[in-house]
Amino acid sequence: MGGPLVLSGAARADTWPSKPVRVVVSHPPGGLTDAFARAYAEYISQKLGQALVVENKTGASGIIAADFVAKSPPDGYTLLVTISTTLVMSQALFKSLPFDPNKDFVPISFMDAGHLPFIVHKSVPATNVKEFAAWAKNNKVSIGSYSPGSYSHIAAAELNKALGLQMEVVHYRGEGPMWQDMLAGTIQAANGSVAAATSVLQSGAGRAIAVPQVKRMKKLPDVPTFLEQGITAKAFQIRGWVGLFGPAGTPAPIVERLSALMVEAGHSPRLRQMLDTFGIDESATDNKTFQRIWREENPVWIDLVKQLGIDPQ
């Protein structure tokens, strides 16, 4: 019984793609997720000789798009580009999901969302984490979060825990208004992307004093990691991501081909320029690397979100 199924899958993979491929993006145009989807899709389209049509299906923290792809035929003609919040953190933020993140998708390529440096307002007399902790213990500190359950929320909670602080977390609807408040001096600290925080950093309104992940950031080579500064919490070592997925059951040859093309695309001039603009050091990885990261880091993320004490919706 197994032979015909394997041959059928191989035959489909051999003729793929014979028509345009739909790339469903879980977030609206203008952000990193959409920019990645369009840039990588354009490169792959040129290599395959078939259009990869990008379609934004927004809403419900990306769940609408993910559910659509999960229920699509696993033939390589419908793909998903989404972020770690949609498929990982959502497992702790929602009571139930219309799909199983761990069974209904096949990871194809991991795109690092980049370092999210810890930035303090210019009024804060600190150039490193130790100095910040000493100052924060004697002052009222408001720390920004670009949404409840986000990495910035997790980072704030983990810093309070690691440094023995009681910073008040202020939640925003996205990074834009958060950095506007730092420009105004309304908040004293925040974690976020270099691209979104450009106005804060270039104007001198704020300075980066630490970066997460295990390696320093190329755009901020003089800013040490949290780990270098003695903060060993896992939250400051694991990575947020943008990921390319197919529905579970997508033929392995198609997954492998897409995976290889994603890695190849990441080294193209356009993608290298885009990565530099967003302050991201690493380009897309292959499916095996993504599967390993999925297994190792997802449980850590879910546990960190649960520790925030947010009541699931």
C-alpha positions in Angstrom: 0.0 0.0 0.0 2.9 2.4 0.7 4.5 2.2 -2.8 1.8 4.0 -4.8 1.6 6.8 -2.2 5.3 7.4 -2.3 5.4 7.3 -6.1 2.4 9.6 -6.3 4.1 12.1 -4.0 7.3 11.9 -6.1 5.4 12.5 -9.3 3.7 15.6 -7.9 7.1 16.9 -6.7 8.6 16.2 -10.1 6.1 18.4 -11.9 5.9 21.1 -9.2 5.3 23.9 -9.7 3.1 23.7 -12.8 1.0 26.7 -11.7 1.4 29.8 -9.4 2.2 29.2 -5.7 0.1 31.0 -3.1 2.1 32.5 -0.2 -0.2 33.5 2.6 1.2 36.1 5.0 -0.3 36.4 8.5 0.5 40.1 8.9 -0.2 43.3 7.0 2.1 44.9 4.4 4.8 47.3 5.7 6.4 45.1 8.4 9.3 42.7 8.5 7.0 39.6 7.9 5.5 41.0 4.7 8.9 42.4 3.5 10.6 39.0 3.9 7.7 37.1 2.2 7.8 39.4 -0.8 11.6 39.5 -1.2 12.1 35.7 -0.9 9.1 35.0 -3.0 10.4 37.2 -5.8 13.7 35.4 -5.8 12.2 31.9 -5.8 9.7 32.9 -8.5 12.6 33.8 -10.8 14.3 30.5 -10.1 11.2 28.3 -10.5 9.7 30.1 -13.5 6.4 30.3 -11.7 4.8 33.1 -9.8 4.7 33.0 -6.0 1.7 35.2 -5.3 1.8 36.9 -1.9 -1.5 37.3 -0.1 -2.0 39.0 3.2 -4.6 37.3 5.5 -4.5 39.3 8.7 -6.4 39.1 11.9 -6.5 37.1 15.2 -2.8 37.4 15.8 -2.1 35.5 12.6 -4.4 32.6 13.4 -6.7 33.3 10.4 -3.8 32.8 7.9 -2.4 29.8 9.7 -5.8 28.1 9.9 -6.3 28.7 6.2 -3.0 27.1 5.3 -3.4 24.2 7.8 -6.6 23.2 6.0 -5.2 23.6 2.4 -4.1 20.7 0.3 -0.5 19.6 1.1 0.6 19.9 -2.5 3.2 22.7 -2.4 0.8 25.3 -3.8 -0.2 27.0 -0.6 2.5 28.2 1.9 2.5 30.2 5.1 4.8 33.0 6.2 4.2 33.8 9.9 6.0 34.7 13.1 6.8 32.8 16.3 3.9 34.5 18.2 1.3 33.0 15.8 2.4 29.3 16.1 4.3 29.2 19.4 3.3 31.9 21.9 -0.4 31.4 20.8 -0.3 28.0 22.5 -0.2 29.8 25.8 -2.2 32.9 24.9 -5.3 31.2 23.6 -7.5 28.5 25.3 -7.8 26.7 22.0 -6.6 27.0 18.4 -8.4 25.8 15.2 -5.2 23.9 14.3 -2.4 22.0 16.0 0.8 24.1 15.5 2.9 21.0 16.1 1.1 18.6 13.8 -0.5 20.6 11.0 2.5 22.3 9.5 5.9 21.3 8.1 8.7 23.9 8.8 10.5 24.9 5.6 12.8 27.8 6.5 13.7 29.8 9.6 14.3 33.6 9.2 15.8 35.2 12.3 13.8 38.2 13.3 17.0 39.8 14.6 18.4 41.1 17.8 16.0 43.2 19.9 18.3 45.5 21.8 17.6 46.8 25.3 17.4 50.6 25.0 17.3 53.1 27.8 16.3 56.8 27.6 19.1 59.4 27.6 17.9 60.5 31.1 19.0 57.1 32.5 22.6 57.3 33.7 23.6 53.8 32.7 25.8 52.3 29.9 25.4 48.7 31.0 23.0 46.3 32.7 24.7 46.5 36.1 24.5 50.3 36.1 20.9 50.2 35.0 19.9 47.8 37.8 21.6 50.0 40.4 19.7 53.1 39.1 16.4 51.3 38.6 16.3 50.1 42.3 16.1 53.7 43.4 13.9 55.1 40.7 10.4 54.5 39.3 10.9 52.9 35.9 8.4 52.3 33.1 9.5 49.8 30.5 7.7 49.5 27.2 6.2 46.4 25.6 4.9 46.5 22.1 2.1 44.0 23.0 1.1 41.7 25.8 2.8 38.3 25.5 5.4 39.7 23.1 9.1 39.3 23.4 9.4 42.8 24.9 6.8 41.8 27.6 8.8 38.6 28.3 12.1 40.5 28.5 10.7 43.0 30.9 9.4 40.3 33.2 12.7 38.4 33.0 14.7 41.5 33.8 12.5 42.3 36.8 13.2 38.7 38.0 16.9 38.6 37.2 17.8 42.0 38.6 15.3 42.1 41.5 13.5 45.1 40.0 9.8 46.2 40.0 9.7 48.0 36.6 6.1 48.8 35.5 5.4 47.3 32.1 3.5 49.6 29.7 1.8 47.9 26.8 1.4 49.5 23.4 -0.1 48.5 20.0 3.1 48.0 18.2 6.6 49.4 18.3 5.8 52.8 16.7 3.9 54.4 19.6 6.3 52.7 22.1 9.4 54.5 20.6 7.4 57.7 20.3 6.9 57.6 24.1 10.6 57.0 24.6 11.4 60.0 22.4 9.1 62.0 24.7 10.7 60.5 27.9 7.5 58.9 29.0 9.1 55.5 29.3 12.7 54.8 30.5 13.5 51.5 28.8 12.3 49.1 26.1 13.3 46.1 24.0 12.6 46.3 20.2 14.0 46.3 16.7 16.8 48.6 15.6 14.8 49.4 12.4 11.8 50.7 14.4 14.0 52.4 17.0 16.1 54.3 14.5 14.8 57.7 15.5 15.5 57.0 19.1 19.0 55.9 18.5 20.1 58.4 15.9 18.7 61.4 17.8 20.5 60.4 20.9 17.1 60.1 22.8 18.1 56.6 23.8 21.1 54.2 23.9 21.4 50.5 23.6 23.0 48.9 26.6 22.5 45.2 25.9 21.4 42.8 23.2 19.8 39.3 23.4 21.1 36.2 21.6 24.5 34.6 22.2 26.4 36.7 19.7 26.7 40.5 19.5 24.8 42.5 16.8 26.8 43.6 13.8 25.1 47.0 13.7 25.9 47.5 17.5 29.3 45.8 17.8 30.2 47.6 21.0 27.1 46.6 22.9 27.6 43.4 24.9 25.0 40.7 25.1 22.9 40.1 28.2 24.9 36.8 28.6 28.2 38.7 28.6 26.8 40.9 31.3 25.9 38.0 33.5 22.2 37.6 32.6 21.9 33.9 32.0 18.1 33.6 31.5 17.1 31.6 28.5 14.8 34.5 27.4 17.9 36.4 26.3 19.4 33.6 24.3 16.6 32.2 22.2 15.4 33.9 19.0 12.2 35.2 17.6 11.6 34.4 13.9 9.7 34.7 10.7 9.0 31.2 9.3 8.0 29.6 6.0 5.7 26.6 6.4 3.7 24.2 4.3 0.7 22.1 5.4 1.6 18.9 7.0 2.1 16.2 4.4 3.7 18.5 1.8 6.0 16.2 -0.2 9.5 16.1 1.1 11.1 16.9 -2.3 9.1 20.1 -2.5 10.1 21.0 1.1 13.7 20.3 0.3 13.7 22.4 -2.9 12.0 25.4 -1.2 14.4 25.1 1.7 17.4 25.2 -0.5 16.0 28.1 -2.5 15.4 30.1 0.7 19.0 29.6 1.8 20.2 30.6 -1.7 17.9 33.7 -1.7 19.3 34.9 1.6 22.7 35.4 0.0 21.3 37.5 -2.9 22.2 41.2 -3.0 18.6 42.3 -2.5 18.1 40.2 0.6 21.5 41.1 2.0 20.6 44.8 1.7 17.2 44.2 3.3 18.8 42.3 6.2 21.2 45.2 6.8 18.3 47.7 6.7 16.4 45.7 9.4 19.6 45.1 11.4 19.4 41.4 11.0 22.7 39.4 10.9 21.5 36.0 9.7 19.7 35.0 6.5 17.3 32.2 6.0 18.2 28.7 7.2 17.3 25.3 5.9 14.4 23.1 7.0 16.5 20.7 9.2 17.9 23.7 11.1 14.4 25.0 11.6 13.0 21.7 12.8 15.8 21.5 15.4 15.1 25.1 16.6 11.4 24.3 16.7 11.9 21.3 18.9 14.5 22.9 21.2 13.2 26.5 21.6 9.4 26.3 21.4 8.9 24.7 24.8 11.0 27.5 26.3 9.0 30.2 24.7 5.7 28.7 25.8 6.9 28.4 29.4 8.0 32.0 29.4 4.6 33.2 28.1 2.8 31.1 30.8 5.0 32.7 33.5 3.6 36.1 32.5 0.3 35.1 34.0 -1.9 36.2 31.1 -5.3 34.7 31.1 -5.7 32.8 27.8 -8.4 34.2 25.5 
